């Protein structure tokens, strides 16, 4: 890495799924718990997309990492690869792939861990540290800059998918070498779907004008389209799939019909940068909407689930994938700051729900599947069953009248 790459990391000011800051410290004087916290962050990066841990940047009074103190030469020297590596590898298996850099940025020394994503197997904690590391746990990094255990089914499934993807990619490289392939296909492989979702999310976060309650929705085909669509076909597909209603909670016809070509996809970003959708030429659809009001209503949430589920089924039909399986994934972040109907809250930072059905099934049973999404989200907010059950009929009525 070049020196100005390190400067960009030091001065970025925002922690993310690939960047974390720590104030100046010495490895020699750190407690076992403090070292365990460092290992947790590094392992989470390796189990996600890789990342950077910058030591020498403290938070200001507002909690923004913008106090650029750097570290002393003694502190920098304490991060010797041998003792650091011995501690890490005594607690994590398999060994992490990382380097420790000590760059000078504007005359100040920093320590930067550069962590690469796992190549074959994800990293598991093999030895616990009270309060920081738990034996037998896989740690992951989230978009909210949290290094936490992978406790949801879809998070464990993602680790397994990446294991399989890495094996396939390694086999693919061998086969390409044997067959002397001169270039890769332009079609995006289905195993990269989640990478594209993460990239789209980062693009939206960098450009949105404000920060509130983020609604995320994705339509993920099990297999990519055999023939990638043109940008014109992609634009028409979104426009024709949108659910028609006078007060949309998901997408309006104007928003659906205003996409622009963007490197193998069509993307729409609203003028105030609070809503974005992107349809890729492999059939993947992503949606992000930043809602400034933390006060949500169950009625609007039910309509969002109804409109988005109807959209997903119609999109699959338009893409000629009626019999193919799709995963619908809906998330609300930060869920612990949102309130439904003035009283129902979630203890989780992120609330997610998934269903996996064919496009034909989504179309024929769209009210049922929309209710399933609503119920799974509602359960995370501790909503009573009878209150959720009431909206099954309302969703059916709402969808049938259009």
ABEGO torsion letter per residue (X at the ends): XBAAAAAAAAAAGBBBAABBBBBBBBAAABBAAAAAAAAAAAAAAAABAEEBBBBGBBBBAAGBBABBAEBBAAAAAABBAAAAAAAAAAABOBBBBBBBBBBBBGGBBBBBBBBBBBAABBBBBABBBBGABBBGBBBBBBAAGBBBBBABAAAAAAAAAAAAAAAAAAAAAAAAAAAGBABBBABBBAAAAAAAAAAAAAAAAAABABBBBBBBBBBBBABBBABBBBAAAAAAAAAAABBBBABBABBBAAAAAABBBBGGBBBBBBAAGABBBBBBAAGBBBBBBBBABABBBAAAAAAAAAAAAAAAAAAAAAAGAAABBBBBBBBBOBAAABBBGGABBBABABBBBBBBBBAAAAAAAAAAAAAAAAAAAAAAAGBBAAAAAAAAAAAAAAAAAX
